[in-house]
Amino acid sequence: MGGRCCEGSRLEVDEEMTLSAISTMTPDDALAALLKGVRCVECESIALTHATGRVLAQSVMTDRPSPAMDVSAMDGFALRFADVSRDALAISDEISAGEPAQPLQSDSCARIATGAPIPLGAELVVPREHVDEAGDSITVHAIRASAARMGAHIRRRGENAAEGACVLERGVAIHAPAAAALAAFGVVSPRVTRKVRIALLVTGDEVRTNDDELAPWCVRDSNGPSVTALFARHAWAAPIVPEHVVDSAAALRDALTRAIELHDLVLVTGGVAVGHRDFVATVLDELGAQTHFHGVAQRPGRPLLAATLRERRILCLPGNPVSVMTTARRYALPLARVVAGFSAAEPMSHPVSLVEALRDCVPLTRFVPVHISAHGNARALITRGSGDSAAVASSDGFVEIPASASGVGPWRFFEWS
């Protein structure tokens, strides 16, 4: 699909400007430089009921074997192996889950529920659908009796996990299965990392953040909402409140100084190229920031800049809407995950193949927006530059095509989440 560059011409010019020293740094090298030495935020204990999506800051060990004793894996009858072929075996007891079991009486069986403890003396469980029940006795079906085996349908003590076994490593998000394990092993107030505080500075005199009528030379802010949406679904990130900053070195200096005092990392959109009103690199130098890189051999997002100031990472994204959403996903999200304490910077993903190969081949890594079909293949969406947010509105993410590469892939896929 196509689209029009509806976000303003000035932003488009920034993306195409040539940096004074063109970088040959690859995206992977840039990400490695960005993440090197990054520190995780502090930890806190919270109620398990409020911990969904938070990052676990402790390894979780079992406080007892699982199961804690031999239990039945089926609804049925617990009996001795020698009695499996007897006719009219008496039912002497009934055992429910959540209550202790009495020893099995001789020449009898016990009705037993799934999860109920195996009575002393019982050697197997026969499912209730494998027996004929008449009054207070049962007869196991002959074909089932002949195939019976010792220990059938009994879950042994510690079969799932021994006492003291590690069932969850630190550095993972607490999802439904993790919450179940935490509850099962008595962790009612897990240790998690606190929520990451992310500052977002949206620069540009032409940017408007309200619903007032727009002059033709102004654009609505789409960068703030796109970056905010990228993080909004993650419980480990505090809500982001974008701040608009005019194209002024003094205003940018003040905004950066405030941001690093109150946040764990800072994102800046725009002002990072070489235009006469692009102040980001200059202001960072004046503040004494350490620049890790300025420029990555990629499209879109070539003028990307990363720096550190007072132990806070600052990631500066080119101002075009597609550049912002792409580089935020490729770099800002992994950075925030490391700050949040994840053991893996990048969420697990699977490579995808294009339905049709792209015709051009360029000496830059390309981030190509795609739509994923029901069959799992990717259809590239045609854009008219990095300001064409209309063209990527329906995309599911983007594929990364290495420099000078061509063909249908498979290529690495980055979902918008």
BAPA-881126 format. One record per residue (C-alpha): residue number from 1; residue in three letters; chain; x, z, y. Coordinates in steps of 0.25 Angstrom, whole numbers, plus 2048, in hexadecimal, padded with zeros to 3 digits. Each point is the difference from the previous one (the first is absolute). Layout:
  seq  type  mol    X    Z    Y
  NUM   ala    A    X    Z    Y
...
END
This chain:
  seq  type  mol    X    Z    Y
    1   met    A  800  800  800
    2   gly    A  804  7FE  80E
    3   gly    A  7FE  808  80D
    4   arg    A  803  800  80F
    5   cys    A  80A  808  807
    6   cys    A  7F6  80A  807
    7   glu    A  80A  80B  803
    8   gly    A  807  7FA  80C
    9   ser    A  80C  7F7  803
   10   arg    A  80A  80A  805
   11   leu    A  800  807  7F2
   12   glu    A  802  7F3  7F9
   13   val    A  80C  7FD  809
   14   asp    A  807  80E  7FC
   15   glu    A  800  7FC  7F1
   16   glu    A  806  7F3  802
   17   met    A  80B  805  80A
   18   thr    A  80E  7FF  7FA
   19   leu    A  808  80D  7FF
   20   ser    A  80E  800  807
   21   ala    A  806  802  7F2
   22   ile    A  7F7  7FB  7F5
   23   ser    A  800  809  7F4
   24   thr    A  802  7FC  7F2
   25   met    A  7FB  80D  7FB
   26   thr    A  7F6  7FF  7F4
   27   pro    A  7F3  808  800
   28   asp    A  805  808  7F4
   29   asp    A  80D  803  807
   30   ala    A  7F8  804  80D
   31   leu    A  7F7  809  7F8
   32   ala    A  80C  807  7F9
   33   ala    A  806  802  80E
   34   leu    A  7F3  805  806
   35   leu    A  7FE  80A  7F4
   36   lys    A  80F  805  7FF
   37   gly    A  801  80F  803
   38   val    A  7F1  802  803
   39   arg    A  7FB  80E  7FE
   40   cys    A  7F3  805  7FA
   41   val    A  7F6  808  808
   42   glu    A  7FE  80F  7FD
   43   cys    A  7F7  805  7F5
   44   glu    A  7F4  809  800
   45   ser    A  7F6  805  7F5
   46   ile    A  7F2  7FC  801
   47   ala    A  7F3  802  7F8
   48   leu    A  7FF  7F6  7F4
   49   thr    A  7F2  7FC  805
   50   his    A  807  7FA  80D
   51   ala    A  80C  7FA  7FA
   52   thr    A  7FB  7F3  7FC
   53   gly    A  80A  7F5  804
   54   arg    A  80A  80A  805
   55   val    A  80F  7FE  7FB
   56   leu    A  804  80B  7F6
   57   ala    A  80C  808  804
   58   gln    A  802  807  7F3
   59   ser    A  802  7FC  7F1
   60   val    A  7F4  806  7F8
   61   met    A  803  806  7F2
   62   thr    A  7F6  805  7F6
   63   asp    A  7FD  80E  800
   64   arg    A  7FC  800  7F1
   65   pro    A  7FF  7F6  7F5
   66   ser    A  7F6  7F5  801
   67   pro    A  7F7  802  7F8
   68   ala    A  803  80F  800
   69   met    A  7FB  801  7F1
   70   asp    A  7FC  7F7  7F5
   71   val    A  7F2  7FA  804
   72   ser    A  7F6  7F6  7FB
   73   ala    A  801  7F2  804
   74   met    A  7F2  7FD  7FC
   75   asp    A  7F2  806  7FE
   76   gly    A  7FF  802  7F2
   77   phe    A  803  80B  7F5
   78   ala    A  80D  807  7FD
   79   leu    A  804  802  7F2
   80   arg    A  80B  802  7F6
   81   phe    A  806  7F3  7FA
   82   ala    A  7FD  805  7F2
   83   asp    A  7F1  801  803
   84   val    A  7FE  7F2  806
   85   ser    A  7FA  7FA  7F3
   86   arg    A  7F7  80B  7FD
   87   asp    A  7F1  7FF  800
   88   ala    A  7F7  808  809
   89   leu    A  80C  808  807
   90   ala    A  7F9  80C  807
   91   ile    A  801  800  80F
   92   ser    A  805  80F  803
   93   asp    A  802  7FF  80F
   94   glu    A  7FF  7F8  80D
   95   ile    A  80B  7FF  80A
   96   ser    A  7FE  7FC  80E
   97   ala    A  80B  7FC  80B
   98   gly    A  804  80C  808
   99   glu    A  7FE  80B  7F6
  100   pro    A  80A  806  7F5
  101   ala    A  7FE  7FC  7F2
  102   gln    A  7FF  809  7F4
  103   pro    A  808  7FD  7F3
  104   leu    A  7F9  7F6  7F7
  105   gln    A  7F8  806  7F5
  106   ser    A  804  7FC  7F1
  107   asp    A  7F8  7F4  7FA
  108   ser    A  7FA  7FC  80E
  109   cys    A  801  7F8  80C
  110   ala    A  7FE  803  80F
  111   arg    A  7F8  7F7  80A
  112   ile    A  80A  7FD  80B
  113   ala    A  7FF  7FA  80E
  114   thr    A  80A  7F7  806
  115   gly    A  80B  809  807
  116   ala    A  7FC  80C  7F8
  117   pro    A  80B  808  7F9
  118   ile    A  803  7FD  7F2
  119   pro    A  7FD  80D  7F7
  120   leu    A  80B  806  7F8
  121   gly    A  7FF  7F9  7F2
  122   ala    A  7FB  7F3  804
  123   glu    A  809  7F4  7FD
  124   leu    A  7F8  7F4  806
  125   val    A  7F3  7FC  807
  126   val    A  7F6  7F6  7FB
  127   pro    A  7F8  7F9  80B
  128   arg    A  7F1  804  7FF
  129   glu    A  7FC  7F1  7FE
  130   his    A  809  800  7F3
  131   val    A  7F7  80B  7F9
  132   asp    A  7F2  801  7FB
  133   glu    A  7FA  80D  805
  134   ala    A  7F5  807  7F8
  135   gly    A  7FC  80E  805
  136   asp    A  80C  809  801
  137   ser    A  809  7F7  7F8
  138   ile    A  808  7F3  801
  139   thr    A  805  7F5  7F6
  140   val    A  80B  7F7  805
  141   his    A  7FD  7F1  7FE
  142   ala    A  808  7FD  7F3
  143   ile    A  808  7F4  807
  144   arg    A  804  809  80B
  145   ala    A  804  80C  7F7
  146   ser    A  809  7F6  7F8
  147   ala    A  807  7FC  80D
  148   ala    A  801  80E  806
  149   arg    A  80D  805  804
  150   met    A  806  80E  803
  151   gly    A  7FF  803  80F
  152   ala    A  7F6  7F5  803
  153   his    A  7FA  801  80E
  154   ile    A  808  80C  804
  155   arg    A  807  800  80D
  156   arg    A  80C  809  7FE
  157   arg    A  805  80B  809
  158   gly    A  80A  7FA  80A
  159   glu    A  7FD  7F2  7FB
  160   asn    A  7FE  7FB  80E
  161   ala    A  80B  808  807
  162   ala    A  808  80C  7FD
  163   glu    A  801  80C  808
  164   gly    A  809  7FE  80C
  165   ala    A  800  7F0  7FF
  166   cys    A  800  7F8  80D
  167   val    A  7F3  7F9  802
  168   leu    A  802  7FB  80E
  169   glu    A  80C  7FE  808
  170   arg    A  801  802  80F
  171   gly    A  7FF  7F4  809
  172   val    A  7F3  7FB  7FB
  173   ala    A  7F2  7FF  807
  174   ile    A  7F5  809  7FA
  175   his    A  7F6  7F7  7FA
  176   ala    A  7F5  804  7F7
  177   pro    A  808  801  7F3
  178   ala    A  80B  808  807
  179   ala    A  7F5  809  806
  180   ala    A  7FB  802  7F2
  181   ala    A  80E  804  7FB
  182   leu    A  802  80A  80B
  183   ala    A  7F3  806  7FD
  184   ala    A  802  801  7F1
  185   phe    A  80D  807  802
  186   gly    A  7FC  80A  80A
  187   val    A  805  7FA  80D
  188   val    A  7F5  803  80A
  189   ser    A  809  7FF  80C
  190   pro    A  80A  7F5  7FE
  191   arg    A  80C  7FF  809
  192   val    A  7FF  7F3  808
  193   thr    A  807  7F9  80B
  194   arg    A  7F9  802  80E
  195   lys    A  7FA  7F4  806
  196   val    A  809  7F6  807
  197   arg    A  7FE  7FF  80F
  198   ile    A  802  7F2  804
  199   ala    A  801  7FB  80F
  200   leu    A  7FB  7F2  803
  201   leu    A  804  7FB  80E
  202   val    A  7FA  7F2  803
  203   thr    A  807  7FA  80C
  204   gly    A  7FC  7F4  809
  205   asp    A  7FA  7FF  80E
  206   glu    A  7F6  7F5  7FA
  207   val    A  7FB  80A  7F5
  208   arg    A  7F2  806  803
  209   thr    A  7FB  80C  7F7
  210   asn    A  7F2  801  805
  211   asp    A  7F3  7F8  800
  212   asp    A  801  7FB  80E
  213   glu    A  7FE  7F2  804
  214   leu    A  80D  7F9  7FE
  215   ala    A  807  7F7  809
  216   pro    A  806  7F3  7FA
  217   trp    A  80E  805  801
  218   cys    A  7FD  80D  7F8
  219   val    A  7FE  802  7F1
  220   arg    A  7F9  80B  7F9
  221   asp    A  809  809  7F8
  222   ser    A  800  7FC  7F1
  223   asn    A  80D  807  7FC
  224   gly    A  7FB  80E  802
  225   pro    A  7F4  7FE  7F7
  226   ser    A  808  7F8  7F5
  227   val    A  80B  80B  7FF
  228   thr    A  7F6  80B  801
  229   ala    A  7F8  7F9  7F4
  230   leu    A  80D  7FF  7F8
  231   phe    A  802  80F  7FF
  232   ala    A  7F1  805  802
  233   arg    A  7FE  7FF  7F1
  234   his    A  80C  809  7FC
  235   ala    A  7FD  80F  800
  236   trp    A  80E  803  802
  237   ala    A  801  7FA  80E
  238   ala    A  7F9  807  80C
  239   pro    A  7F7  7F8  808
  240   ile    A  807  7F6  80A
  241   val    A  7FC  800  80E
  242   pro    A  806  7F3  807
  243   glu    A  806  802  80E
  244   his    A  801  7F4  809
  245   val    A  80D  7FF  808
  246   val    A  801  7F6  80B
  247   asp    A  80C  7F7  801
  248   ser    A  809  809  808
  249   ala    A  80D  807  7FC
  250   ala    A  7FD  80D  806
  251   ala    A  7F2  800  7F9
  252   leu    A  806  7FD  7F3
  253   arg    A  80B  80A  801
  254   asp    A  7F6  80B  803
  255   ala    A  7F7  7FC  7F5
  256   leu    A  80B  7FF  7F6
  257   thr    A  805  80E  804
  258   arg    A  7F2  806  7FE
  259   ala    A  7FE  7F9  7F3
  260   ile    A  80D  805  7F9
  261   glu    A  7FD  80E  804
  262   leu    A  7F2  800  7FA
  263   his    A  801  7F7  7F4
  264   asp    A  808  7FD  7F3
  265   leu    A  802  7F1  803
  266   val    A  7FD  7F7  80B
  267   leu    A  7FB  7F1  7FF
  268   val    A  801  7F7  80C
  269   thr    A  7F9  7F3  801
  270   gly    A  805  7F5  80A
  271   gly    A  80B  800  80A
  272   val    A  80B  7FE  7F5
  273   ala    A  804  7F2  803
  274   val    A  809  7FB  80B
  275   gly    A  7F6  7FD  80B
  276   his    A  803  805  80E
  277   arg    A  7F5  80B  7FE
  278   asp    A  804  804  7F2
  279   phe    A  806  80D  802
  280   val    A  800  807  7F3
  281   ala    A  80E  7FD  7FB
  282   thr    A  806  804  80E
  283   val    A  7F7  80D  801
  284   leu    A  805  804  7F2
  285   asp    A  80E  7FE  804
  286   glu    A  7FE  808  80D
  287   leu    A  7FA  80C  7F8
  288   gly    A  80C  800  7F7
  289   ala    A  7F9  7FB  7F3
  290   gln    A  808  7FA  7F5
  291   thr    A  7FC  7F2  7FD
  292   his    A  800  7FD  7F1
  293   phe    A  7FC  7F1  802
  294   his    A  7FA  7F7  80A
  295   gly    A  7FB  7F3  7F9
  296   val    A  7FD  7FC  7F2
  297   ala    A  800  7F2  7FA
  298   gln    A  7F1  7FF  7FD
  299   arg    A  7F4  7FA  806
  300   pro    A  7F8  805  806
  301   gly    A  806  80D  806
  302   arg    A  80E  7FB  802
  303   pro    A  804  809  80C
  304   leu    A  7FD  80D  7F8
  305   leu    A  808  80C  805
  306   ala    A  802  80D  7F9
  307   ala    A  807  80C  807
  308   thr    A  801  80F  7FF
  309   leu    A  7FF  80A  80B
  310   arg    A  801  80F  7FE
  311   glu    A  7FE  7FF  7F1
  312   arg    A  7F3  7F8  802
  313   arg    A  800  7F1  7FB
  314   ile    A  7FA  7F6  80A
  315   leu    A  7FB  7F3  7FB
  316   cys    A  7FE  7F5  80A
  317   leu    A  7F7  7F5  7FC
  318   pro    A  7FF  7F2  807
  319   gly    A  7F3  800  808
  320   asn    A  7F8  7F4  7FA
  321   pro    A  7F4  805  7F7
  322   val    A  805  7F9  7F3
  323   ser    A  80E  805  802
  324   val    A  7FB  80E  803
  325   met    A  7F7  801  7F3
  326   thr    A  80A  7F9  7F7
  327   thr    A  80D  808  805
  328   ala    A  7F7  80D  800
  329   arg    A  7FD  7FE  7F1
  330   arg    A  80D  7FB  7FC
  331   tyr    A  808  80B  808
  332   ala    A  7F8  80B  806
  333   leu    A  7F8  804  7F4
  334   pro    A  80C  802  7F7
  335   leu    A  807  808  80B
  336   ala    A  7F4  809  802
  337   arg    A  7FF  801  7F1
  338   val    A  80E  805  7FF
  339   val    A  7FE  80A  80C
  340   ala    A  7F3  805  7F8
  341   gly    A  809  803  7F4
  342   phe    A  7FC  7F5  7F6
  343   ser    A  80A  7FD  7F6
  344   ala    A  7FE  7F1  801
  345   ala    A  800  7FA  80E
  346   glu    A  7F7  7F4  7FB
  347   pro    A  7F3  801  7F9
  348   met    A  800  7F9  7F2
  349   ser    A  7FC  7F2  801
  350   his    A  800  7F3  7F8
  351   pro    A  806  7F3  804
  352   val    A  7F6  7F4  801
  353   ser    A  801  7F1  7FF
  354   leu    A  7FB  7F6  80B
  355   val    A  7F5  7F7  7FC
  356   glu    A  808  7F5  808
  357   ala    A  80E  800  804
  358   leu    A  803  800  80F
  359   arg    A  806  7F3  805
  360   asp    A  80B  805  809
  361   cys    A  80C  807  7FD
  362   val    A  807  809  80A
  363   pro    A  80D  808  801
  364   leu    A  7F8  80D  803
  365   thr    A  7F8  809  7F7
  366   arg    A  7F2  7FD  802
  367   phe    A  7F4  809  800
  368   val    A  7F4  7F7  7FC
  369   pro    A  7F2  806  801
  370   val    A  7F8  7FD  7F4
  371   his    A  7F2  802  7FA
  372   ile    A  800  805  7F1
  373   ser    A  7F6  7F9  7F7
  374   ala    A  7F8  806  7F5
  375   his    A  80B  7FB  7F6
  376   gly    A  80B  807  807
  377   asn    A  807  7F3  807
  378   ala    A  802  800  80F
  379   arg    A  7FC  7F5  809
  380   ala    A  808  7FF  80D
  381   leu    A  7F9  801  80D
  382   ile    A  805  7F6  80B
  383   thr    A  803  807  80D
  384   arg    A  804  7FA  80E
  385   gly    A  80A  80A  802
  386   ser    A  802  80F  801
  387   gly    A  7F5  802  80A
  388   asp    A  7F5  7FA  7F7
  389   ser    A  7F9  80D  7FC
  390   ala    A  7F3  7F8  7FD
  391   ala    A  807  7F8  7F5
  392   val    A  804  80C  7F8
  393   ala    A  7F4  809  802
  394   ser    A  7FB  7FD  7F2
  395   ser    A  80D  801  7F9
  396   asp    A  803  80A  7F5
  397   gly    A  80F  801  804
  398   phe    A  80C  7F7  800
  399   val    A  80A  7FB  7F7
  400   glu    A  80F  801  803
  401   ile    A  808  7F3  7FE
  402   pro    A  80F  801  801
  403   ala    A  808  7F7  809
  404   ser    A  801  7F2  7FC
  405   ala    A  7F7  802  7F4
  406   ser    A  7F4  7F7  7FC
  407   gly    A  7F6  7FF  7F5
  408   val    A  7F4  807  7FC
  409   gly    A  808  80D  7FC
  410   pro    A  7FD  80A  7FB
  411   trp    A  803  807  80D
  412   arg    A  7FF  80F  804
  413   phe    A  7F3  804  805
  414   phe    A  7FD  80A  80B
  415   glu    A  7F1  805  801
  416   trp    A  7FB  804  80D
  417   ser    A  7FF  80F  7FB
END
